[in-house]
Amino acid sequence: MKRSTKRIRRFLLFLVGGAMPVILILGMVFRLPPSLITVLILVLGLMLAAMWLWYQANLDATGDEWWQDDQASGWRGY
C-alpha cells in the first residue's frame, strides 16, 4: 500500500472523529434537539469504528496477499 493512501485514510479518520465534537458544539450553539444530536453522534461513532477497524486490518497489506484472486475461476493453485 502506498504511503499517500495511508495518509488519506488517516485524514478521513480524523475528519469523522473531528466531526463529533463539532456537531456537539453546533448543537449547543443552534439549540438543536438532543435526540437529533444523539442520532448524529451515534451514526458518526459507528462510521468511525468501522473505518478504524478497516484501517487497522489493512495496515500491513501490500496488495499481494495470497487470497486475492485476479481471475474469476476460483482456482487457487493448490
ZIHUVEN-V569531 format. One record per pair of residues at least 6 apart in sequence whose C-alpha atoms are under 8 Angstrom apart, sorted by the first residue. I is the first residue (numbers start at 1). J is the second residue. Records with the same first field share a line. If there is no record, write none. Layout:
I: J / J
This chain:
1: 60 / 61 / 62 / 63
6: 59
9: 55
13: 48 / 51 / 52
16: 44 / 47 / 48
17: 44 / 45 / 48
19: 44
20: 41 / 44 / 45
23: 37 / 40 / 41
24: 37
27: 33 / 34 / 37
69: 76
